[in-house]
Amino acid sequence: MVVAMMSIVTMQAEGYDYPYLTFQTTSGELTSVAVEGLSLTVDGGNIVTSAGATFALSSLDKMYFTSADVTAIDNVSANDNANLDGSVTVYTQDGAKVGAFANMKSALPQLPKGAYIIKGGSGTIKVMKQ
């Protein structure tokens, strides 16, 4: 009788293998936050991250760890806000949503100094407020 032995290799994912935690809402919006130093709390019906992002539990589809920042921000141009007429959404460079505003003119005075990604109906730009 021949006894065959199988060797089972178990691979574990370590936290440092996945530097981002990505949240996906029921509308499909993706927001990634860096895991290093991240803490999550539940406040009422919301998950609040130490990175400044807040998600309503009722609109959260899933959250998962990933090795890449997958925040849904595409085609970023530098400081060209001429094509962002109408409402805009402002994000930090980490992908945390800062807020939604009626337009660029009303958003900029409310933002503290820093770098932001601003997404509007016809494009996405990166803005440095000094």
PyMOL CGO cylinders between C-alpha atoms (Angstrom):
from pymol import cmd
from pymol.cgo import CYLINDER

trace = [
    CYLINDER, 0.00, 0.00, 0.00, 1.37, 3.31, -0.97, 0.3, 1, 1, 1, 1, 1, 1,
    CYLINDER, 1.37, 3.31, -0.97, 0.60, 6.19, 1.27, 0.3, 1, 1, 1, 1, 1, 1,
    CYLINDER, 0.60, 6.19, 1.27, 0.68, 9.51, -0.43, 0.3, 1, 1, 1, 1, 1, 1,
    CYLINDER, 0.68, 9.51, -0.43, 1.19, 12.59, 1.62, 0.3, 1, 1, 1, 1, 1, 1,
    CYLINDER, 1.19, 12.59, 1.62, -0.11, 15.92, 0.51, 0.3, 1, 1, 1, 1, 1, 1,
    CYLINDER, -0.11, 15.92, 0.51, 1.50, 19.06, 1.59, 0.3, 1, 1, 1, 1, 1, 1,
    CYLINDER, 1.50, 19.06, 1.59, -0.92, 21.91, 2.00, 0.3, 1, 1, 1, 1, 1, 1,
    CYLINDER, -0.92, 21.91, 2.00, 0.54, 25.35, 1.79, 0.3, 1, 1, 1, 1, 1, 1,
    CYLINDER, 0.54, 25.35, 1.79, -1.46, 28.05, 3.46, 0.3, 1, 1, 1, 1, 1, 1,
    CYLINDER, -1.46, 28.05, 3.46, -0.87, 31.59, 2.34, 0.3, 1, 1, 1, 1, 1, 1,
    CYLINDER, -0.87, 31.59, 2.34, -1.96, 34.37, 4.60, 0.3, 1, 1, 1, 1, 1, 1,
    CYLINDER, -1.96, 34.37, 4.60, -2.39, 37.93, 3.56, 0.3, 1, 1, 1, 1, 1, 1,
    CYLINDER, -2.39, 37.93, 3.56, -0.69, 40.36, 5.88, 0.3, 1, 1, 1, 1, 1, 1,
    CYLINDER, -0.69, 40.36, 5.88, -2.08, 43.83, 6.50, 0.3, 1, 1, 1, 1, 1, 1,
    CYLINDER, -2.08, 43.83, 6.50, 0.93, 45.46, 4.90, 0.3, 1, 1, 1, 1, 1, 1,
    CYLINDER, 0.93, 45.46, 4.90, 0.15, 43.57, 1.65, 0.3, 1, 1, 1, 1, 1, 1,
    CYLINDER, 0.15, 43.57, 1.65, -2.95, 45.74, 1.24, 0.3, 1, 1, 1, 1, 1, 1,
    CYLINDER, -2.95, 45.74, 1.24, -2.25, 49.41, 1.95, 0.3, 1, 1, 1, 1, 1, 1,
    CYLINDER, -2.25, 49.41, 1.95, -5.77, 50.62, 1.04, 0.3, 1, 1, 1, 1, 1, 1,
    CYLINDER, -5.77, 50.62, 1.04, -9.28, 49.95, 2.29, 0.3, 1, 1, 1, 1, 1, 1,
    CYLINDER, -9.28, 49.95, 2.29, -11.83, 50.63, -0.44, 0.3, 1, 1, 1, 1, 1, 1,
    CYLINDER, -11.83, 50.63, -0.44, -15.47, 51.44, 0.23, 0.3, 1, 1, 1, 1, 1, 1,
    CYLINDER, -15.47, 51.44, 0.23, -18.07, 50.89, -2.50, 0.3, 1, 1, 1, 1, 1, 1,
    CYLINDER, -18.07, 50.89, -2.50, -21.50, 52.49, -2.19, 0.3, 1, 1, 1, 1, 1, 1,
    CYLINDER, -21.50, 52.49, -2.19, -24.69, 51.10, -3.66, 0.3, 1, 1, 1, 1, 1, 1,
    CYLINDER, -24.69, 51.10, -3.66, -24.40, 53.73, -6.41, 0.3, 1, 1, 1, 1, 1, 1,
    CYLINDER, -24.40, 53.73, -6.41, -20.99, 52.31, -7.40, 0.3, 1, 1, 1, 1, 1, 1,
    CYLINDER, -20.99, 52.31, -7.40, -18.86, 55.17, -6.07, 0.3, 1, 1, 1, 1, 1, 1,
    CYLINDER, -18.86, 55.17, -6.07, -15.44, 53.96, -4.91, 0.3, 1, 1, 1, 1, 1, 1,
    CYLINDER, -15.44, 53.96, -4.91, -13.38, 55.63, -2.21, 0.3, 1, 1, 1, 1, 1, 1,
    CYLINDER, -13.38, 55.63, -2.21, -10.01, 54.30, -1.02, 0.3, 1, 1, 1, 1, 1, 1,
    CYLINDER, -10.01, 54.30, -1.02, -8.29, 55.31, 2.20, 0.3, 1, 1, 1, 1, 1, 1,
    CYLINDER, -8.29, 55.31, 2.20, -4.80, 54.43, 3.34, 0.3, 1, 1, 1, 1, 1, 1,
    CYLINDER, -4.80, 54.43, 3.34, -4.76, 51.65, 5.96, 0.3, 1, 1, 1, 1, 1, 1,
    CYLINDER, -4.76, 51.65, 5.96, -1.71, 52.87, 7.87, 0.3, 1, 1, 1, 1, 1, 1,
    CYLINDER, -1.71, 52.87, 7.87, -2.96, 54.53, 11.03, 0.3, 1, 1, 1, 1, 1, 1,
    CYLINDER, -2.96, 54.53, 11.03, -6.59, 54.09, 9.98, 0.3, 1, 1, 1, 1, 1, 1,
    CYLINDER, -6.59, 54.09, 9.98, -9.30, 53.68, 12.56, 0.3, 1, 1, 1, 1, 1, 1,
    CYLINDER, -9.30, 53.68, 12.56, -13.01, 53.13, 11.96, 0.3, 1, 1, 1, 1, 1, 1,
    CYLINDER, -13.01, 53.13, 11.96, -15.86, 54.03, 14.27, 0.3, 1, 1, 1, 1, 1, 1,
    CYLINDER, -15.86, 54.03, 14.27, -19.61, 53.60, 14.00, 0.3, 1, 1, 1, 1, 1, 1,
    CYLINDER, -19.61, 53.60, 14.00, -21.55, 56.76, 14.77, 0.3, 1, 1, 1, 1, 1, 1,
    CYLINDER, -21.55, 56.76, 14.77, -25.30, 56.35, 14.48, 0.3, 1, 1, 1, 1, 1, 1,
    CYLINDER, -25.30, 56.35, 14.48, -25.86, 54.90, 11.03, 0.3, 1, 1, 1, 1, 1, 1,
    CYLINDER, -25.86, 54.90, 11.03, -22.43, 55.89, 9.68, 0.3, 1, 1, 1, 1, 1, 1,
    CYLINDER, -22.43, 55.89, 9.68, -18.93, 54.44, 9.46, 0.3, 1, 1, 1, 1, 1, 1,
    CYLINDER, -18.93, 54.44, 9.46, -16.47, 57.25, 10.14, 0.3, 1, 1, 1, 1, 1, 1,
    CYLINDER, -16.47, 57.25, 10.14, -12.80, 56.89, 9.16, 0.3, 1, 1, 1, 1, 1, 1,
    CYLINDER, -12.80, 56.89, 9.16, -9.89, 58.67, 10.77, 0.3, 1, 1, 1, 1, 1, 1,
    CYLINDER, -9.89, 58.67, 10.77, -8.99, 59.76, 7.20, 0.3, 1, 1, 1, 1, 1, 1,
    CYLINDER, -8.99, 59.76, 7.20, -12.05, 62.03, 7.17, 0.3, 1, 1, 1, 1, 1, 1,
    CYLINDER, -12.05, 62.03, 7.17, -14.39, 59.90, 5.04, 0.3, 1, 1, 1, 1, 1, 1,
    CYLINDER, -14.39, 59.90, 5.04, -17.88, 59.06, 6.32, 0.3, 1, 1, 1, 1, 1, 1,
    CYLINDER, -17.88, 59.06, 6.32, -20.18, 56.43, 4.83, 0.3, 1, 1, 1, 1, 1, 1,
    CYLINDER, -20.18, 56.43, 4.83, -23.85, 55.82, 5.58, 0.3, 1, 1, 1, 1, 1, 1,
    CYLINDER, -23.85, 55.82, 5.58, -24.26, 52.14, 6.41, 0.3, 1, 1, 1, 1, 1, 1,
    CYLINDER, -24.26, 52.14, 6.41, -27.51, 52.09, 4.42, 0.3, 1, 1, 1, 1, 1, 1,
    CYLINDER, -27.51, 52.09, 4.42, -25.67, 53.11, 1.22, 0.3, 1, 1, 1, 1, 1, 1,
    CYLINDER, -25.67, 53.11, 1.22, -22.54, 50.99, 1.73, 0.3, 1, 1, 1, 1, 1, 1,
    CYLINDER, -22.54, 50.99, 1.73, -22.42, 48.00, -0.63, 0.3, 1, 1, 1, 1, 1, 1,
    CYLINDER, -22.42, 48.00, -0.63, -19.05, 46.58, 0.42, 0.3, 1, 1, 1, 1, 1, 1,
    CYLINDER, -19.05, 46.58, 0.42, -15.59, 47.39, 1.66, 0.3, 1, 1, 1, 1, 1, 1,
    CYLINDER, -15.59, 47.39, 1.66, -12.41, 45.49, 0.87, 0.3, 1, 1, 1, 1, 1, 1,
    CYLINDER, -12.41, 45.49, 0.87, -8.63, 45.71, 1.15, 0.3, 1, 1, 1, 1, 1, 1,
    CYLINDER, -8.63, 45.71, 1.15, -6.65, 46.34, -2.01, 0.3, 1, 1, 1, 1, 1, 1,
    CYLINDER, -6.65, 46.34, -2.01, -3.08, 46.95, -3.06, 0.3, 1, 1, 1, 1, 1, 1,
    CYLINDER, -3.08, 46.95, -3.06, -3.99, 49.96, -5.22, 0.3, 1, 1, 1, 1, 1, 1,
    CYLINDER, -3.99, 49.96, -5.22, -5.91, 53.18, -4.64, 0.3, 1, 1, 1, 1, 1, 1,
    CYLINDER, -5.91, 53.18, -4.64, -9.05, 52.59, -6.71, 0.3, 1, 1, 1, 1, 1, 1,
    CYLINDER, -9.05, 52.59, -6.71, -10.91, 55.81, -6.01, 0.3, 1, 1, 1, 1, 1, 1,
    CYLINDER, -10.91, 55.81, -6.01, -12.99, 56.50, -9.07, 0.3, 1, 1, 1, 1, 1, 1,
    CYLINDER, -12.99, 56.50, -9.07, -11.28, 59.67, -10.25, 0.3, 1, 1, 1, 1, 1, 1,
    CYLINDER, -11.28, 59.67, -10.25, -10.22, 59.68, -13.88, 0.3, 1, 1, 1, 1, 1, 1,
    CYLINDER, -10.22, 59.68, -13.88, -8.49, 62.01, -16.33, 0.3, 1, 1, 1, 1, 1, 1,
    CYLINDER, -8.49, 62.01, -16.33, -7.07, 64.53, -13.89, 0.3, 1, 1, 1, 1, 1, 1,
    CYLINDER, -7.07, 64.53, -13.89, -5.63, 67.72, -15.37, 0.3, 1, 1, 1, 1, 1, 1,
    CYLINDER, -5.63, 67.72, -15.37, -3.68, 70.34, -13.46, 0.3, 1, 1, 1, 1, 1, 1,
    CYLINDER, -3.68, 70.34, -13.46, -5.50, 73.52, -12.36, 0.3, 1, 1, 1, 1, 1, 1,
    CYLINDER, -5.50, 73.52, -12.36, -7.74, 73.79, -15.42, 0.3, 1, 1, 1, 1, 1, 1,
    CYLINDER, -7.74, 73.79, -15.42, -11.16, 74.57, -13.96, 0.3, 1, 1, 1, 1, 1, 1,
    CYLINDER, -11.16, 74.57, -13.96, -12.65, 76.14, -17.09, 0.3, 1, 1, 1, 1, 1, 1,
    CYLINDER, -12.65, 76.14, -17.09, -14.50, 72.92, -17.94, 0.3, 1, 1, 1, 1, 1, 1,
    CYLINDER, -14.50, 72.92, -17.94, -16.13, 72.45, -14.51, 0.3, 1, 1, 1, 1, 1, 1,
    CYLINDER, -16.13, 72.45, -14.51, -19.33, 74.43, -14.78, 0.3, 1, 1, 1, 1, 1, 1,
    CYLINDER, -19.33, 74.43, -14.78, -22.13, 73.41, -12.44, 0.3, 1, 1, 1, 1, 1, 1,
    CYLINDER, -22.13, 73.41, -12.44, -21.97, 71.23, -9.34, 0.3, 1, 1, 1, 1, 1, 1,
    CYLINDER, -21.97, 71.23, -9.34, -18.65, 69.75, -8.20, 0.3, 1, 1, 1, 1, 1, 1,
    CYLINDER, -18.65, 69.75, -8.20, -17.51, 67.16, -5.67, 0.3, 1, 1, 1, 1, 1, 1,
    CYLINDER, -17.51, 67.16, -5.67, -14.25, 67.75, -3.81, 0.3, 1, 1, 1, 1, 1, 1,
    CYLINDER, -14.25, 67.75, -3.81, -11.93, 64.95, -2.59, 0.3, 1, 1, 1, 1, 1, 1,
    CYLINDER, -11.93, 64.95, -2.59, -8.66, 64.91, -0.68, 0.3, 1, 1, 1, 1, 1, 1,
    CYLINDER, -8.66, 64.91, -0.68, -5.69, 63.32, -2.41, 0.3, 1, 1, 1, 1, 1, 1,
    CYLINDER, -5.69, 63.32, -2.41, -6.36, 60.22, -0.26, 0.3, 1, 1, 1, 1, 1, 1,
    CYLINDER, -6.36, 60.22, -0.26, -9.78, 59.90, -1.88, 0.3, 1, 1, 1, 1, 1, 1,
    CYLINDER, -9.78, 59.90, -1.88, -11.83, 61.06, 1.10, 0.3, 1, 1, 1, 1, 1, 1,
    CYLINDER, -11.83, 61.06, 1.10, -14.86, 63.08, 0.04, 0.3, 1, 1, 1, 1, 1, 1,
    CYLINDER, -14.86, 63.08, 0.04, -14.70, 66.64, 1.39, 0.3, 1, 1, 1, 1, 1, 1,
    CYLINDER, -14.70, 66.64, 1.39, -18.11, 67.72, 0.12, 0.3, 1, 1, 1, 1, 1, 1,
    CYLINDER, -18.11, 67.72, 0.12, -20.39, 68.61, -2.77, 0.3, 1, 1, 1, 1, 1, 1,
    CYLINDER, -20.39, 68.61, -2.77, -20.75, 72.23, -3.88, 0.3, 1, 1, 1, 1, 1, 1,
    CYLINDER, -20.75, 72.23, -3.88, -22.94, 74.17, -6.30, 0.3, 1, 1, 1, 1, 1, 1,
    CYLINDER, -22.94, 74.17, -6.30, -19.87, 75.21, -8.34, 0.3, 1, 1, 1, 1, 1, 1,
    CYLINDER, -19.87, 75.21, -8.34, -16.11, 75.83, -8.22, 0.3, 1, 1, 1, 1, 1, 1,
    CYLINDER, -16.11, 75.83, -8.22, -16.62, 79.46, -7.19, 0.3, 1, 1, 1, 1, 1, 1,
    CYLINDER, -16.62, 79.46, -7.19, -18.51, 78.43, -4.04, 0.3, 1, 1, 1, 1, 1, 1,
    CYLINDER, -18.51, 78.43, -4.04, -16.21, 75.45, -3.25, 0.3, 1, 1, 1, 1, 1, 1,
    CYLINDER, -16.21, 75.45, -3.25, -12.79, 77.10, -3.24, 0.3, 1, 1, 1, 1, 1, 1,
    CYLINDER, -12.79, 77.10, -3.24, -13.36, 79.69, -0.47, 0.3, 1, 1, 1, 1, 1, 1,
    CYLINDER, -13.36, 79.69, -0.47, -14.58, 76.93, 1.88, 0.3, 1, 1, 1, 1, 1, 1,
    CYLINDER, -14.58, 76.93, 1.88, -11.48, 74.74, 1.49, 0.3, 1, 1, 1, 1, 1, 1,
    CYLINDER, -11.48, 74.74, 1.49, -8.43, 75.09, 3.72, 0.3, 1, 1, 1, 1, 1, 1,
    CYLINDER, -8.43, 75.09, 3.72, -4.96, 75.24, 2.15, 0.3, 1, 1, 1, 1, 1, 1,
    CYLINDER, -4.96, 75.24, 2.15, -4.00, 71.97, 0.47, 0.3, 1, 1, 1, 1, 1, 1,
    CYLINDER, -4.00, 71.97, 0.47, -4.28, 69.81, -2.63, 0.3, 1, 1, 1, 1, 1, 1,
    CYLINDER, -4.28, 69.81, -2.63, -7.66, 68.54, -3.82, 0.3, 1, 1, 1, 1, 1, 1,
    CYLINDER, -7.66, 68.54, -3.82, -9.22, 66.51, -6.59, 0.3, 1, 1, 1, 1, 1, 1,
    CYLINDER, -9.22, 66.51, -6.59, -12.34, 68.21, -7.91, 0.3, 1, 1, 1, 1, 1, 1,
    CYLINDER, -12.34, 68.21, -7.91, -14.80, 66.27, -10.03, 0.3, 1, 1, 1, 1, 1, 1,
    CYLINDER, -14.80, 66.27, -10.03, -17.56, 67.91, -12.05, 0.3, 1, 1, 1, 1, 1, 1,
    CYLINDER, -17.56, 67.91, -12.05, -19.97, 66.96, -14.78, 0.3, 1, 1, 1, 1, 1, 1,
    CYLINDER, -19.97, 66.96, -14.78, -17.47, 67.42, -17.61, 0.3, 1, 1, 1, 1, 1, 1,
    CYLINDER, -17.47, 67.42, -17.61, -14.11, 66.56, -16.04, 0.3, 1, 1, 1, 1, 1, 1,
    CYLINDER, -14.11, 66.56, -16.04, -11.81, 66.10, -13.09, 0.3, 1, 1, 1, 1, 1, 1,
    CYLINDER, -11.81, 66.10, -13.09, -9.00, 68.40, -12.04, 0.3, 1, 1, 1, 1, 1, 1,
    CYLINDER, -9.00, 68.40, -12.04, -6.34, 68.67, -9.36, 0.3, 1, 1, 1, 1, 1, 1,
    CYLINDER, -6.34, 68.67, -9.36, -6.21, 72.00, -7.52, 0.3, 1, 1, 1, 1, 1, 1,
    CYLINDER, -6.21, 72.00, -7.52, -3.66, 73.35, -5.04, 0.3, 1, 1, 1, 1, 1, 1,
    CYLINDER, -3.66, 73.35, -5.04, -5.12, 76.00, -2.74, 0.3, 1, 1, 1, 1, 1, 1,
    CYLINDER, -5.12, 76.00, -2.74, -2.47, 78.21, -1.15, 0.3, 1, 1, 1, 1, 1, 1,
]
cmd.load_cgo(trace, "trace")
